[in-house]
């Protein structure tokens, strides 16, 4: 009795099919791209100072966020919804309050001689702070800056800040400077 040969499966086109499936899934699959927070860092100075510059306490808006996502602004507990107005009041210091930042007389194109805030926003998070709270604080600070710039632009040119030309935007940025110092997170409250 002759042994029957088992028919072999023709695998010559298997590689082609696998390749086509690979191409199909590569083309049709969407990749999630993680996006971060856009920050424009200041340029590196040519000569680094020996010490950090001295800043008067009244010129600093100290924002602390703990591991429970509680917000402490200059020693006062605030909700995230109050942060924007508190920041705007701090930067503008409209009534020249002695507990708010000092102002210096500065000559700014288009505006002339004006009093400009020496205010600095200092942000410190705990390592246990949630990412969501961190983003909310960043959003509120950015919104405060944007609103202040829009207000100055509307007062001077009756246009929003984004509609101004580059030179006008530079003047508004000089008039309403928003300096944010972000300190390295600390592990004050322990692990969450």
Backbone as ProteinMPNN parsed JSONL, in Angstrom:
{"seq_chain_A": "XXXXXXXXXXXXXXXXXXXXXXXXXXXXXXXXXXXXXXXXXXXXXXXXXXXXXXXXXXXXXXXXXXXXXXXXXXXXXXXXXXXXXXXXXXXXXXXXXXXXXXXXXXXXXXXXXXXXXXXXXXXXXXXXXXXXXXXXXXXXXXXXXXXXXXXXXXXXXXXXXXXXXXXXXXXXXXXXXXXXXXXXXXXXXXXX", "coords_chain_A": {"N_chain_A": [[0.821, -1.155, 0.0], [0.589, 2.09, -0.891], [1.762, 4.98, 0.558], [-0.215, 7.77, 1.263], [0.359, 11.051, 0.327], [0.202, 13.891, 2.312], [-1.54, 16.714, 1.397], [0.176, 19.746, 0.942], [-0.15, 22.971, 2.407], [-0.445, 25.789, 0.513], [1.764, 28.188, 1.091], [2.838, 30.393, -0.006], [1.636, 32.838, -0.507], [1.068, 33.723, 2.019], [2.886, 35.416, 3.37], [2.581, 37.732, 1.899], [-0.074, 38.39, 2.497], [0.094, 38.765, 5.288], [1.8, 40.96, 5.32], [0.214, 42.881, 3.995], [-1.9, 43.079, 5.84], [-0.5, 44.115, 8.014], [0.302, 46.645, 6.988], [-2.265, 47.732, 6.574], [-3.266, 47.956, 9.257], [-1.368, 49.673, 10.359], [-1.804, 52.002, 8.908], [-4.524, 52.552, 9.393], [-4.784, 52.809, 12.14], [-5.037, 55.052, 14.829], [-2.77, 57.083, 16.551], [-2.406, 58.019, 19.853], [-1.242, 61.061, 20.848], [0.65, 62.289, 23.345], [0.243, 65.356, 24.863], [1.879, 68.134, 26.239], [2.211, 70.805, 28.612], [2.393, 73.927, 27.244], [5.089, 75.959, 27.565], [6.925, 78.885, 27.546], [10.175, 79.269, 28.019], [12.437, 81.44, 29.758], [15.266, 83.056, 28.173], [18.59, 81.679, 28.438], [20.747, 83.298, 30.604], [23.731, 85.16, 29.746], [25.737, 85.478, 31.68], [25.656, 83.828, 34.658], [24.133, 84.711, 37.703], [25.647, 84.908, 40.983], [24.024, 84.551, 43.222], [20.519, 84.039, 43.905], [18.205, 86.56, 42.885], [17.155, 89.044, 45.255], [13.916, 89.302, 46.494], [11.285, 91.256, 47.604], [8.962, 90.324, 50.127], [6.352, 91.286, 49.859], [6.093, 91.487, 47.165], [5.6, 89.001, 46.19], [3.371, 86.539, 45.204], [2.486, 83.894, 46.776], [1.687, 80.689, 45.967], [0.506, 77.727, 47.095], [0.007, 74.26, 46.735], [-1.328, 71.496, 48.219], [-1.076, 67.909, 48.953], [-3.674, 67.107, 49.141], [-4.958, 68.58, 47.339], [-5.602, 71.128, 48.182], [-5.685, 74.659, 48.143], [-3.503, 77.231, 48.906], [-3.069, 80.567, 49.186], [-0.884, 83.069, 49.619], [-1.013, 82.491, 52.388], [-3.731, 82.262, 52.777], [-6.598, 80.275, 52.542], [-7.996, 79.318, 49.534], [-10.473, 78.752, 46.972], [-10.254, 77.126, 43.793], [-11.673, 78.608, 41.966], [-11.437, 81.206, 42.855], [-8.865, 81.954, 42.408], [-8.06, 83.2, 39.969], [-9.104, 85.892, 40.029], [-7.847, 86.803, 42.348], [-5.171, 86.706, 41.56], [-5.175, 88.563, 39.444], [-5.835, 90.92, 40.829], [-3.596, 91.073, 42.456], [-1.463, 91.445, 40.606], [-2.209, 93.839, 39.285], [-2.667, 95.7, 41.4], [-4.476, 97.976, 41.952], [-5.198, 99.991, 43.817], [-2.854, 100.723, 44.931], [-2.068, 99.33, 47.244], [-0.306, 98.657, 50.234], [0.18, 96.048, 50.94], [0.255, 94.652, 48.661], [2.056, 94.145, 45.524], [4.934, 96.256, 44.871], [5.302, 99.094, 42.714], [6.962, 100.204, 39.773], [8.132, 103.078, 38.048], [7.96, 103.129, 34.63], [8.933, 103.561, 31.244], [7.012, 102.888, 28.539], [6.537, 101.972, 25.185], [3.854, 103.412, 23.304], [2.297, 103.677, 25.627], [3.633, 105.402, 27.302], [4.982, 106.954, 30.27], [4.441, 104.82, 32.848], [3.17, 103.136, 35.795], [4.45, 100.07, 36.695], [3.883, 96.781, 37.787], [5.871, 95.037, 40.197], [5.374, 92.503, 40.767], [5.502, 88.963, 41.436], [4.628, 85.681, 40.746], [4.665, 82.865, 42.666], [4.743, 79.469, 42.478], [4.154, 76.464, 44.123], [4.01, 73.017, 44.408], [2.886, 70.033, 46.049], [4.334, 66.784, 45.979], [2.322, 64.927, 45.922], [0.176, 66.21, 44.794], [-2.622, 66.243, 42.661], [-2.608, 65.659, 39.139], [-4.655, 66.826, 37.743], [-5.451, 68.993, 39.384], [-3.107, 70.484, 39.324], [-3.07, 71.24, 36.615], [-5.431, 72.767, 36.556], [-4.701, 74.954, 38.211], [-2.597, 76.027, 36.683], [-4.063, 76.718, 34.394], [-5.799, 78.703, 35.433], [-3.958, 80.699, 36.179], [-2.867, 81.305, 33.665], [-5.191, 82.224, 32.417], [-5.741, 84.499, 33.957], [-3.559, 86.113, 33.274], [-4.023, 86.396, 30.512], [-6.521, 87.721, 30.528], [-5.834, 90.152, 31.794], [-4.066, 91.22, 29.91], [-5.803, 91.464, 27.729], [-7.589, 93.372, 28.786], [-5.935, 95.696, 29.038], [-5.23, 96.042, 26.352], [-7.741, 96.521, 25.223], [-8.402, 98.915, 26.511], [-6.52, 100.671, 25.405], [-6.414, 100.283, 22.52], [-8.88, 99.347, 21.794], [-9.121, 96.711, 21.011], [-8.716, 93.142, 21.186], [-6.008, 91.456, 22.832], [-4.772, 89.427, 21.23], [-5.352, 90.359, 18.693], [-3.685, 92.438, 18.208], [-0.74, 93.997, 16.737], [2.686, 92.771, 16.6], [4.447, 94.573, 17.88], [2.73, 96.15, 19.454], [1.679, 94.135, 21.11], [4.001, 93.468, 22.505], [4.369, 95.819, 23.97], [2.109, 95.749, 25.63], [2.653, 93.397, 27.052], [4.887, 94.281, 28.467], [3.692, 96.212, 30.043], [1.9, 94.77, 31.61], [3.343, 92.626, 33.189], [3.759, 89.136, 33.62], [5.154, 87.206, 35.715], [6.05, 84.007, 36.484], [7.147, 81.854, 38.857], [8.105, 78.631, 39.233], [8.489, 76.361, 41.657], [10.358, 73.42, 42.566], [8.49, 70.464, 43.144], [7.57, 69.442, 46.473], [7.688, 66.924, 49.027], [5.831, 67.21, 51.249], [3.498, 66.457, 52.634], [3.665, 63.697, 52.865], [3.072, 60.415, 51.414], [0.365, 59.899, 49.164]], "CA_chain_A": [[0.0, 0.0, 0.0], [1.388, 3.307, -1.009], [1.362, 6.029, 1.51], [-0.753, 8.983, 0.648], [1.026, 12.286, 0.746], [-0.729, 14.929, 2.733], [-1.317, 17.9, 0.576], [0.761, 20.887, 1.667], [-0.874, 24.231, 2.233], [0.383, 26.721, -0.246], [2.019, 29.34, 1.961], [3.595, 31.425, -0.729], [0.984, 34.145, -0.423], [0.865, 34.088, 3.426], [3.733, 36.572, 3.692], [1.948, 38.903, 1.262], [-1.286, 38.717, 3.26], [0.536, 39.327, 6.565], [2.337, 42.297, 5.044], [-0.924, 43.764, 3.702], [-2.597, 43.332, 7.108], [0.355, 45.016, 8.788], [0.156, 47.981, 6.392], [-3.627, 48.194, 6.837], [-3.402, 48.376, 10.645], [-0.512, 50.847, 10.578], [-2.437, 53.176, 8.288], [-5.849, 52.853, 9.94], [-4.74, 53.013, 13.587], [-4.644, 56.395, 15.257], [-1.873, 57.075, 17.699], [-2.615, 59.123, 20.778], [-0.016, 61.796, 21.095], [0.58, 63.011, 24.61], [0.643, 66.748, 24.755], [2.239, 68.702, 27.522], [1.836, 72.196, 28.821], [3.302, 74.792, 26.51], [5.718, 77.004, 28.376], [8.062, 79.55, 26.923], [11.164, 79.497, 29.062], [13.274, 82.616, 29.497], [16.565, 82.681, 27.61], [19.67, 81.469, 29.404], [21.574, 84.506, 30.652], [25.131, 84.938, 29.394], [26.454, 85.28, 32.937], [24.756, 83.425, 35.723], [24.425, 85.404, 38.961], [26.12, 84.056, 42.073], [22.889, 84.271, 44.103], [19.199, 84.385, 43.381], [17.888, 87.952, 43.229], [16.326, 89.257, 46.439], [12.576, 89.792, 46.169], [10.536, 91.578, 48.821], [7.837, 89.426, 50.371], [5.101, 91.871, 49.366], [6.08, 91.346, 45.71], [5.444, 87.582, 45.85], [2.092, 85.863, 45.426], [2.875, 82.507, 47.034], [0.599, 79.736, 45.768], [0.904, 76.384, 47.516], [-1.029, 73.247, 46.542], [-0.895, 70.323, 48.975], [-1.414, 66.602, 48.377], [-5.136, 66.976, 49.144], [-5.394, 69.563, 46.34], [-6.027, 72.372, 48.822], [-4.957, 75.802, 47.603], [-3.156, 78.241, 49.89], [-2.525, 81.718, 48.472], [-0.372, 84.015, 50.621], [-1.495, 82.124, 53.716], [-5.198, 82.246, 52.804], [-7.176, 79.144, 51.818], [-8.897, 79.76, 48.463], [-10.917, 77.74, 46.016], [-9.646, 77.342, 42.479], [-12.457, 79.633, 41.269], [-11.04, 82.532, 43.344], [-7.451, 82.193, 42.096], [-7.888, 84.133, 38.844], [-9.325, 87.275, 40.484], [-6.797, 87.121, 43.322], [-3.952, 86.941, 40.776], [-5.336, 89.835, 38.718], [-5.742, 91.999, 41.813], [-2.198, 91.13, 42.897], [-0.614, 92.013, 39.548], [-2.594, 95.236, 39.007], [-2.613, 96.53, 42.607], [-5.071, 99.227, 41.493], [-5.264, 101.035, 44.85], [-1.496, 100.857, 45.467], [-2.103, 98.758, 48.587], [1.048, 98.336, 50.695], [0.313, 94.596, 51.08], [0.36, 94.112, 47.311], [3.379, 94.461, 44.979], [5.386, 97.609, 44.568], [5.268, 99.454, 41.3], [8.077, 101.065, 39.37], [7.821, 103.937, 36.905], [8.611, 102.596, 33.439], [8.501, 104.133, 29.969], [6.613, 101.816, 27.63], [6.001, 102.502, 23.932], [2.395, 103.548, 23.169], [1.678, 104.006, 26.904], [4.377, 106.467, 27.963], [5.45, 106.641, 31.619], [3.385, 104.149, 33.605], [3.597, 102.336, 36.939], [4.392, 98.645, 36.356], [3.993, 95.919, 38.967], [7.062, 94.211, 40.401], [4.832, 91.256, 41.304], [5.989, 87.669, 40.986], [3.784, 84.58, 41.21], [5.477, 81.701, 43.023], [3.879, 78.291, 42.559], [4.802, 75.277, 44.706], [3.1, 71.874, 44.557], [3.348, 68.858, 46.777], [4.484, 65.666, 45.039], [1.056, 64.205, 45.886], [-0.86, 67.008, 44.132], [-3.13, 65.561, 41.464], [-2.294, 66.312, 37.863], [-5.835, 67.63, 37.4], [-5.371, 70.251, 40.146], [-1.963, 71.211, 38.775], [-3.514, 71.833, 35.352], [-6.414, 73.814, 36.879], [-3.966, 76.125, 38.699], [-1.91, 76.594, 35.513], [-5.093, 77.332, 33.547], [-6.274, 79.935, 36.07], [-2.89, 81.701, 36.069], [-2.816, 81.709, 32.258], [-6.404, 83.001, 32.147], [-5.564, 85.811, 34.59], [-2.619, 86.85, 32.426], [-4.711, 86.693, 29.247], [-7.546, 88.741, 30.78], [-5.17, 91.434, 32.054], [-3.555, 91.719, 28.625], [-6.972, 91.886, 26.944], [-8.113, 94.622, 29.363], [-5.047, 96.806, 28.651], [-5.341, 96.221, 24.904], [-9.051, 97.127, 24.95], [-8.344, 100.312, 26.971], [-5.669, 101.488, 24.533], [-6.703, 100.165, 21.089], [-10.22, 98.794, 21.589], [-8.941, 95.403, 20.373], [-8.187, 92.118, 22.08], [-4.551, 91.306, 22.79], [-4.381, 88.584, 20.094], [-5.563, 91.086, 17.441], [-2.681, 93.502, 18.1], [0.481, 93.602, 16.035], [3.726, 92.284, 17.504], [4.986, 95.678, 18.676], [1.715, 96.495, 20.442], [1.65, 93.04, 22.08], [5.183, 93.614, 23.356], [4.109, 96.921, 24.897], [1.138, 95.272, 26.625], [3.375, 92.449, 27.92], [5.728, 95.065, 29.37], [2.81, 96.934, 30.963], [1.303, 93.789, 32.527], [4.227, 91.449, 33.192], [3.296, 87.999, 34.422], [6.303, 86.363, 36.008], [5.655, 82.852, 37.287], [8.274, 81.037, 39.303], [7.57, 77.346, 39.661], [9.483, 75.643, 42.457], [10.305, 71.965, 42.486], [7.527, 69.916, 44.104], [8.098, 68.877, 47.712], [6.9, 65.833, 49.579], [5.561, 67.7, 52.597], [2.404, 65.737, 53.308], [3.814, 62.249, 52.787], [2.496, 59.797, 50.225], [-1.092, 59.914, 49.077]], "C_chain_A": [[0.882, 1.242, 0.0], [0.855, 4.364, -0.046], [0.862, 7.234, 0.766], [0.005, 10.167, 1.183], [-0.031, 13.284, 1.176], [-0.468, 16.17, 1.886], [-0.804, 19.057, 1.443], [-0.074, 22.143, 1.401], [0.067, 25.192, 1.532], [0.563, 27.988, 0.596], [2.779, 30.45, 1.253], [2.942, 32.796, -0.616], [0.741, 34.576, 1.023], [1.671, 35.324, 3.809], [3.124, 37.838, 3.106], [0.719, 39.347, 2.054], [-0.905, 39.339, 4.6], [1.059, 40.751, 6.379], [1.204, 43.289, 4.778], [-1.714, 44.076, 4.974], [-1.805, 44.306, 7.981], [0.221, 46.452, 8.277], [-1.228, 48.544, 6.694], [-3.761, 48.716, 8.267], [-2.521, 49.579, 10.971], [-1.171, 52.118, 10.054], [-3.735, 53.541, 8.99], [-5.858, 53.104, 11.455], [-4.328, 54.442, 13.9], [-3.787, 56.272, 16.492], [-2.21, 58.27, 18.571], [-1.276, 59.779, 21.055], [-0.201, 62.566, 22.394], [1.043, 64.436, 24.394], [0.931, 67.265, 26.149], [1.707, 70.108, 27.645], [2.866, 73.051, 28.109], [3.807, 75.895, 27.431], [6.865, 77.59, 27.592], [9.029, 79.907, 28.044], [11.985, 80.735, 28.734], [14.617, 82.172, 28.925], [17.601, 82.502, 28.718], [20.538, 82.718, 29.417], [23.031, 84.171, 30.327], [25.974, 84.688, 30.637], [25.435, 84.936, 34.018], [25.122, 84.164, 37.01], [24.862, 84.409, 40.037], [24.978, 83.643, 42.993], [21.594, 84.597, 43.386], [18.897, 85.831, 43.772], [16.977, 88.026, 44.452], [14.996, 89.871, 46.007], [11.862, 90.062, 47.483], [9.305, 90.689, 48.916], [6.527, 89.985, 49.806], [4.975, 91.738, 47.851], [5.853, 89.907, 45.247], [4.03, 87.11, 46.191], [2.426, 84.384, 45.547], [1.664, 81.596, 46.945], [1.133, 78.357, 46.116], [-0.277, 75.438, 47.307], [-0.545, 71.986, 47.249], [-1.377, 69.029, 48.315], [-2.91, 66.336, 48.361], [-5.782, 67.941, 48.161], [-6.02, 70.8, 46.96], [-5.11, 73.481, 48.346], [-4.748, 76.838, 48.692], [-2.473, 79.382, 49.147], [-2.173, 82.796, 49.49], [-0.98, 83.757, 52.005], [-3.001, 82.029, 53.844], [-5.703, 81.068, 51.97], [-8.187, 79.684, 50.808], [-9.379, 78.558, 47.669], [-10.286, 78.088, 44.669], [-10.377, 78.454, 41.719], [-12.076, 81.057, 41.7], [-9.626, 82.918, 42.905], [-7.25, 83.235, 41.002], [-8.026, 85.585, 39.296], [-8.253, 87.722, 41.473], [-5.488, 87.459, 42.592], [-4.035, 88.272, 40.038], [-5.199, 91.02, 39.67], [-4.292, 92.184, 42.262], [-1.328, 91.824, 41.855], [-0.944, 93.485, 39.315], [-2.35, 96.163, 40.198], [-3.196, 97.918, 42.306], [-5.078, 100.353, 42.536], [-3.909, 101.27, 45.514], [-1.432, 100.432, 46.936], [-0.695, 98.344, 49.003], [1.26, 96.848, 50.951], [0.408, 93.892, 49.726], [1.665, 94.621, 46.692], [3.641, 95.944, 44.763], [5.248, 97.844, 43.064], [6.48, 100.323, 41.003], [7.657, 101.845, 38.128], [8.647, 103.471, 35.708], [8.06, 103.298, 32.205], [8.256, 102.987, 29.0], [6.064, 102.446, 26.356], [4.473, 102.418, 23.902], [1.719, 103.996, 24.465], [2.366, 105.171, 27.61], [4.903, 106.022, 29.316], [4.295, 106.068, 32.434], [4.0, 103.397, 34.788], [3.364, 100.858, 36.619], [4.656, 97.828, 37.614], [5.318, 95.166, 38.992], [6.657, 92.822, 40.892], [5.375, 90.008, 40.632], [5.073, 86.599, 41.575], [4.686, 83.376, 41.448], [4.552, 80.523, 43.261], [4.678, 77.106, 43.092], [3.743, 74.204, 44.908], [3.734, 70.832, 45.453], [3.466, 67.735, 45.745], [3.179, 64.864, 44.911], [-0.078, 64.983, 45.239], [-1.319, 66.278, 42.873], [-2.783, 66.378, 40.219], [-3.442, 67.239, 37.46], [-5.798, 68.991, 38.107], [-4.223, 71.114, 39.626], [-2.369, 71.939, 37.488], [-4.521, 72.957, 35.607], [-5.719, 75.089, 37.35], [-3.259, 76.808, 37.532], [-2.905, 77.32, 34.607], [-5.576, 78.658, 34.129], [-5.219, 81.046, 35.988], [-2.775, 82.214, 34.632], [-4.026, 82.579, 31.896], [-6.304, 84.393, 32.76], [-4.649, 86.683, 33.746], [-3.293, 87.3, 31.129], [-5.752, 87.8, 29.44], [-6.928, 90.111, 31.044], [-4.642, 92.045, 30.761], [-4.703, 92.205, 27.744], [-7.527, 93.212, 27.455], [-7.257, 95.818, 28.95], [-5.148, 97.092, 27.165], [-6.663, 96.904, 24.546], [-9.056, 98.603, 25.373], [-7.608, 101.194, 25.969], [-6.126, 101.469, 23.076], [-8.099, 99.652, 20.776], [-10.177, 97.493, 20.779], [-8.466, 94.424, 21.44], [-6.688, 91.977, 21.837], [-4.095, 90.521, 21.558], [-4.523, 89.295, 18.754], [-4.549, 92.205, 17.229], [-1.5, 93.029, 17.27], [1.563, 93.271, 17.07], [4.282, 93.377, 18.417], [4.012, 96.095, 19.78], [1.62, 95.41, 21.522], [2.835, 93.13, 23.036], [4.995, 94.709, 24.391], [3.14, 96.483, 25.996], [1.808, 94.289, 27.587], [4.27, 93.18, 28.91], [4.895, 95.786, 30.424], [2.24, 95.987, 32.024], [2.188, 92.536, 32.541], [3.679, 90.351, 34.095], [4.482, 87.056, 34.592], [5.854, 85.246, 36.93], [6.901, 82.037, 37.583], [7.698, 79.74, 39.839], [8.667, 76.567, 40.363], [9.304, 74.139, 42.297], [9.323, 71.44, 43.531], [8.223, 69.324, 45.329], [7.173, 67.781, 48.182], [6.597, 66.144, 51.035], [4.569, 66.813, 53.328], [2.543, 64.242, 53.293], [3.157, 61.706, 51.526], [0.987, 59.783, 50.306], [-1.631, 58.521, 49.039]], "O_chain_A": [[1.797, 1.385, 0.81], [-0.349, 4.572, 0.105], [1.442, 7.661, -0.232], [0.26, 10.257, 2.384], [-1.03, 13.492, 0.488], [0.67, 16.599, 1.697], [-1.306, 19.296, 2.541], [-0.621, 22.334, 0.314], [1.22, 25.369, 1.924], [-0.378, 28.76, 0.782], [3.305, 31.354, 1.903], [3.636, 33.812, -0.628], [0.254, 35.684, 1.25], [1.161, 36.193, 4.516], [3.146, 38.893, 3.739], [0.503, 40.542, 2.255], [-1.507, 40.331, 5.012], [0.785, 41.633, 7.192], [1.232, 44.412, 5.281], [-2.151, 45.211, 5.167], [-2.373, 45.204, 8.604], [0.045, 47.374, 9.072], [-1.35, 49.72, 7.037], [-4.306, 49.799, 8.478], [-2.905, 50.418, 11.786], [-1.101, 53.174, 10.683], [-4.023, 54.725, 9.167], [-6.864, 53.573, 11.987], [-3.388, 54.974, 13.309], [-4.052, 55.452, 17.371], [-2.29, 59.399, 18.088], [-0.309, 59.125, 21.444], [-1.104, 63.392, 22.517], [2.101, 64.684, 23.816], [0.287, 66.865, 27.119], [0.854, 70.539, 26.868], [4.068, 72.916, 28.341], [3.026, 76.66, 27.997], [7.686, 76.86, 27.036], [8.733, 80.739, 28.901], [12.204, 81.045, 27.563], [15.055, 81.047, 29.162], [17.497, 83.097, 29.79], [21.015, 83.154, 28.37], [23.505, 83.066, 30.588], [26.824, 83.798, 30.649], [24.477, 85.674, 34.249], [26.297, 84.235, 37.367], [24.498, 83.233, 40.006], [24.958, 82.517, 43.491], [21.573, 85.33, 42.397], [19.282, 86.28, 44.852], [16.125, 87.159, 44.65], [14.964, 90.84, 45.249], [11.834, 89.209, 48.37], [8.688, 90.348, 47.906], [5.687, 89.224, 49.325], [3.877, 91.861, 47.308], [5.906, 89.623, 44.051], [3.562, 87.265, 47.319], [2.624, 83.701, 44.542], [0.73, 81.707, 47.739], [2.092, 77.878, 45.51], [-1.413, 75.763, 47.651], [0.52, 71.461, 46.925], [-2.003, 69.055, 47.255], [-3.373, 65.443, 47.652], [-7.002, 68.103, 48.15], [-6.867, 71.449, 46.346], [-3.909, 73.277, 48.167], [-5.705, 77.275, 49.33], [-1.417, 79.187, 48.545], [-3.052, 83.363, 50.14], [-1.403, 84.684, 52.695], [-3.503, 81.74, 54.93], [-5.284, 80.887, 50.827], [-9.112, 80.412, 51.168], [-8.768, 77.489, 47.693], [-9.843, 79.215, 44.45], [-9.766, 79.161, 40.918], [-12.365, 82.014, 40.981], [-9.236, 84.08, 43.018], [-6.352, 84.07, 41.107], [-7.172, 86.416, 38.988], [-7.805, 88.868, 41.444], [-4.786, 88.395, 42.973], [-3.063, 89.026, 40.011], [-4.528, 92.003, 39.356], [-3.822, 93.31, 42.427], [-0.537, 92.703, 42.197], [-0.033, 94.299, 39.162], [-1.879, 97.287, 40.023], [-2.487, 98.92, 42.395], [-4.976, 101.528, 42.183], [-3.827, 101.941, 46.543], [-0.812, 101.105, 47.76], [0.033, 97.746, 48.211], [2.394, 96.417, 51.158], [0.617, 92.68, 49.661], [2.325, 95.466, 47.297], [2.742, 96.748, 44.518], [5.099, 96.913, 42.273], [6.96, 101.07, 41.855], [6.927, 101.342, 37.274], [9.876, 103.426, 35.767], [6.867, 103.593, 32.13], [9.162, 102.218, 28.679], [5.227, 103.345, 26.419], [3.883, 101.467, 24.415], [0.668, 104.634, 24.413], [1.747, 105.853, 28.427], [5.235, 104.851, 29.501], [3.298, 106.747, 32.679], [5.186, 103.067, 34.785], [2.246, 100.442, 36.314], [5.544, 98.149, 38.403], [5.821, 94.72, 37.96], [7.494, 92.058, 41.375], [5.667, 89.994, 39.436], [4.78, 86.617, 42.77], [5.384, 82.924, 40.541], [3.684, 80.567, 44.133], [5.748, 76.786, 42.575], [2.7, 74.458, 45.51], [4.955, 70.762, 45.594], [2.757, 67.747, 44.738], [2.96, 64.196, 43.9], [-1.193, 64.47, 45.142], [-0.501, 65.76, 42.113], [-2.682, 67.605, 40.255], [-3.214, 68.311, 36.899], [-6.083, 70.019, 37.494], [-4.359, 72.331, 39.504], [-2.045, 73.112, 37.302], [-4.469, 73.992, 34.943], [-6.098, 76.186, 36.94], [-3.315, 78.031, 37.404], [-2.618, 78.41, 34.111], [-5.744, 79.632, 33.394], [-5.559, 82.205, 35.751], [-2.605, 83.413, 34.407], [-3.894, 83.554, 31.157], [-6.736, 85.368, 32.146], [-4.934, 87.861, 33.53], [-3.145, 88.447, 30.707], [-5.854, 88.709, 28.617], [-7.443, 91.124, 30.569], [-4.76, 93.251, 30.545], [-4.588, 93.24, 27.088], [-7.895, 94.08, 26.663], [-7.797, 96.851, 28.553], [-5.151, 98.252, 26.754], [-6.701, 97.765, 23.668], [-9.637, 99.444, 24.687], [-8.016, 102.327, 25.712], [-6.22, 102.526, 22.452], [-8.463, 99.535, 19.606], [-11.066, 97.211, 19.976], [-7.893, 94.816, 22.457], [-6.176, 92.335, 20.776], [-3.127, 90.914, 20.907], [-3.893, 88.893, 17.776], [-4.553, 92.852, 16.182], [-1.276, 91.829, 17.112], [1.368, 93.472, 18.268], [4.554, 93.129, 19.591], [4.426, 96.361, 20.908], [1.495, 95.721, 22.707], [2.69, 92.896, 24.236], [5.402, 94.563, 25.544], [3.337, 96.814, 27.165], [1.566, 94.335, 28.793], [4.404, 92.758, 30.059], [5.333, 95.952, 31.562], [2.113, 96.356, 33.191], [1.823, 91.509, 31.97], [3.197, 90.617, 35.196], [4.771, 86.226, 33.73], [5.34, 85.496, 38.021], [7.609, 81.594, 36.679], [6.903, 79.743, 40.779], [9.651, 76.163, 39.744], [8.229, 73.659, 41.938], [9.317, 71.908, 44.669], [9.322, 68.778, 45.231], [6.011, 67.718, 47.782], [7.044, 65.439, 51.94], [4.77, 66.46, 54.49], [1.602, 63.552, 53.684], [2.733, 62.477, 50.666], [0.408, 59.669, 51.387], [-2.845, 58.331, 48.965]]}, "name": "protein", "num_of_chains": 1, "seq": "XXXXXXXXXXXXXXXXXXXXXXXXXXXXXXXXXXXXXXXXXXXXXXXXXXXXXXXXXXXXXXXXXXXXXXXXXXXXXXXXXXXXXXXXXXXXXXXXXXXXXXXXXXXXXXXXXXXXXXXXXXXXXXXXXXXXXXXXXXXXXXXXXXXXXXXXXXXXXXXXXXXXXXXXXXXXXXXXXXXXXXXXXXXXXXXX"}
